Amino acid sequence: MLQQPLVGHVNEADIPWVWAGDVGLQLLRVSPSGFVLRNRFKAGFSLPTHKHTGAVNAYTFSGDWFYAEQGIHYTAGTFIHEPAGSVHTLTVAADSDVLFIVEGAFVDLDADGNVTGVVDSTTIRDAYFALCDLAGIERPTGILE
């Protein structure tokens, strides 16, 4: 009989929420090819304009958010797929809870299109752990790899 690999799993109760200003983060998976992140955004928050090197899938549990360049609002129950190369500015209209499945990285851009930063699986993991440390929260060991 063919041996099947184990299915990785994590319960959200085992991964703490940490906050960076108006953004809550819960990191569920990190791999060389991308990451899975759940965010809670406060109304009025906006991410810098950024470009994705890989595709992104997202599911909105609650709230109302949109990409400023498109103006389509994503509310509770909405699933979206962003193709690689997408450039946009995430803007939050109402407190929102969103799960993002990110392939590759996203590259922050200034108004002239110059690169101002890169967020990939390594930088998001390091930032998440730094926020845990800052909040005095034990770093979780259950994040999937």
C-alpha positions in Angstrom: 0.0 0.0 0.0 1.2 3.5 -0.9 2.0 5.6 2.1 0.3 8.9 2.1 1.9 12.1 3.5 0.3 13.5 6.5 -2.0 16.4 6.1 -0.7 19.5 7.8 -3.2 21.3 10.0 -3.3 24.2 12.4 -6.2 25.4 14.6 -6.6 29.2 14.7 -6.9 29.0 18.5 -3.2 27.8 18.6 -1.9 30.8 16.7 -2.0 34.2 18.5 -3.2 37.4 17.0 -0.7 40.2 17.1 -1.2 43.9 16.2 0.8 46.4 14.2 -1.2 49.6 14.5 -4.6 49.1 12.8 -3.7 45.6 11.4 -4.0 42.3 13.2 -2.0 39.4 12.0 -2.3 35.7 12.4 0.3 33.7 10.4 -1.0 30.2 9.6 1.6 28.9 7.1 5.0 29.9 5.8 6.9 28.1 3.0 9.6 29.1 0.5 6.8 29.7 -2.1 4.5 31.9 -0.1 2.4 32.3 3.0 -1.1 32.1 4.5 -2.1 35.1 6.6 -5.3 36.2 8.3 -5.6 39.9 8.8 -8.0 42.0 10.8 -8.0 45.6 9.5 -9.5 48.6 11.2 -11.7 50.9 9.1 -9.7 53.6 7.4 -6.5 51.5 7.1 -4.6 51.4 3.8 -1.6 49.4 2.6 1.0 51.0 0.4 0.5 50.4 -3.3 2.1 47.1 -4.1 2.7 44.5 -6.8 2.4 40.8 -6.4 5.0 38.5 -7.9 2.6 35.5 -7.6 -1.1 34.9 -7.4 -3.1 35.7 -4.3 -6.4 34.2 -3.2 -8.4 35.9 -0.4 -11.6 35.2 1.5 -13.5 37.9 3.5 -15.0 36.7 6.7 -16.4 40.1 7.6 -16.1 43.8 6.8 -15.7 45.8 3.6 -12.5 46.5 1.8 -11.4 47.3 -1.8 -8.5 48.1 -4.1 -8.5 51.9 -4.7 -7.7 51.5 -8.4 -10.7 49.3 -9.0 -13.4 50.4 -6.5 -15.0 47.0 -6.2 -15.9 46.3 -2.6 -15.2 42.9 -1.1 -17.6 42.1 1.8 -18.4 39.1 4.0 -18.5 35.9 1.9 -16.4 37.3 -1.0 -13.6 35.1 -2.5 -11.2 36.8 -4.8 -8.3 35.7 -7.0 -5.5 38.1 -8.0 -3.3 37.1 -10.9 0.5 37.4 -10.6 1.6 40.9 -11.5 -1.5 42.7 -9.9 -0.7 46.2 -8.7 -3.1 47.8 -6.2 -3.7 49.8 -3.0 -5.7 47.9 -0.4 -8.1 50.2 1.4 -10.4 49.3 4.3 -14.0 50.8 4.4 -15.1 49.0 7.5 -13.4 46.8 10.1 -12.5 43.6 8.1 -11.4 40.0 8.7 -9.7 38.5 5.6 -7.7 35.4 4.9 -4.9 35.8 2.3 -3.1 32.9 0.5 -0.1 34.5 -1.1 2.2 32.9 -3.6 5.5 34.6 -4.0 6.0 38.1 -2.5 4.6 41.6 -2.7 6.7 44.5 -3.6 5.8 47.9 -2.1 5.9 50.8 -4.5 6.1 54.6 -4.1 4.1 57.1 -6.1 6.7 57.0 -8.9 6.7 53.2 -9.0 10.0 52.8 -7.2 10.5 49.8 -4.9 10.3 50.7 -1.2 10.2 47.2 0.3 9.5 43.5 -0.3 7.3 41.3 1.8 7.9 37.6 1.3 7.5 34.5 3.5 10.8 35.2 5.4 10.0 38.9 6.1 6.4 38.2 7.1 7.5 35.4 9.5 10.2 37.6 11.0 7.8 40.5 11.4 5.1 38.3 13.0 7.6 36.9 15.5 8.9 40.4 16.3 5.3 41.5 17.1 4.9 38.4 19.3 8.1 39.3 21.2 7.0 42.9 21.5 3.6 41.9 22.9 5.2 39.4 25.3 3.4 36.5 23.5 5.2 33.2 23.2 6.1 32.5 19.6 3.8 29.7 18.3 5.3 26.5 17.2 2.3 25.3 15.2 2.7 27.5 12.1 2.7 25.2 9.1 5.7 25.0 6.8 
